[in-house]
Each structure stands twice: as structure tokens, then as C-alpha cells.
């Protein structure tokens, strides 16, 4: 059960810098919690500022394949899948693999794979169709595997998955629900999540804790690294983990 960075070499840093002059407000957080247009595709100071496919998740998918030995017999869950990029890329890299994605809001799922068409026009030889058509076709392919549901009550049987990948999700629930999310990951994964990965917001020192509390839009469970280790022990989580740090 080692700590490591699944996002390494993917242009998705674990250590994030904030440059704004003013901190996040309670109204900003309430708006972000809707997980709708304003969070994904609205003002950059209120969320992602445009969440579109750009190919970076292919590196995360390949890291997961290499680390966990995934193949066409594997069953994988992407917890808080956003617009389904990692679901898609795993399916593309391993035809025949079973990959589901879950998310607590309908907006991201309904807008799955946005931007893929523009990326495909630039990166796939002889692909010159309308990017909007490509987006829709690609969304239709993965739509059956994207479910709107809470991570604290997953609609899957015990031990259904070989691997669960959960990035910045458990910490987005209040502490009692956060614990339930981890317990659900343990429940739906073989061997108490031994072959899984959980990444949460955390800190290494008081300055980073202050930054996290000042800047986070979604985090509701605030734990330092030893705190997360203890929560993993309490929930019998046997898998791998990483952290997102704001500096």
C-alpha cells in the first residue's frame, strides 16, 4: 500500500499553485458544489474554466495500466469520473476492458467527451470530420458506462471491480460520508481495494493547510497525511494513495 503519484507525467500536478489576490468565498463554494456549467466551463476563478479533452488523461490511463497490470479481462471503476476522459482512454488503450465511471452530478456526464473532436482533428491521421459530430459519437460510446450516483452508495456488487481509481473525491464529502466513500471502495473492489488508488487534498505543514482551507472549492474533509493514513486504517483500505497539495 504505497504512496505514489498516478498523475505523474500527465500535466495534472499534485502540487497546485494559486495566484489570485483574494481567497475563495462561501458563495464560490456553494456555486461550485452544484458541479454544473459554472464549475466546469465558466469563470476560471470559480472552477476549471473550461474542462475539455486534451489528451493528458491518456498518460494517466497508461500509468494505471502499467502499475495495476490491467488487461482486457479487468473491471475498473473511475470514481468522480467528471466528463469521462479516463473512462474513454482506458477503453481505447485496452479494447475489451470493462470501465465504469460514476459522478454525483448530471452536468459532467451529459457533457462527456467535450473537446475530443477538436483533439482528434489534430492528433488522429485522416480525421477531418466536424468536431461536434466526433464529440457526440464518442459520448454515445461511453454513455452506457457513466452513472450519476453518490460515491457513498455505489450501485455495484461486493468485489465487482479489480481496480478503483478515485481522484480528489472522498475529501469532497463531509467526514461521515467521506468514510463511507472509502468503505464503498473497499466493498466493491477485490481484496479490500488492494489494487486501487485514492487521492485526496491534504497538506505537509501549517502553511499548506492554510492555503487549502483558503482556496479549496470542494474539499469538506480536512486531514493531514497522518490523518488520512488513520482513516485508511479504520476503513480497512489496503490500496495505494496520493495527495493533492496547494502551495
Order of alpha helices (4+ residues) and beta strands (2+ residues): beta-alpha-alpha-alpha-beta-alpha-beta-alpha-alpha-alpha-beta-beta-alpha-beta-alpha-alpha-beta
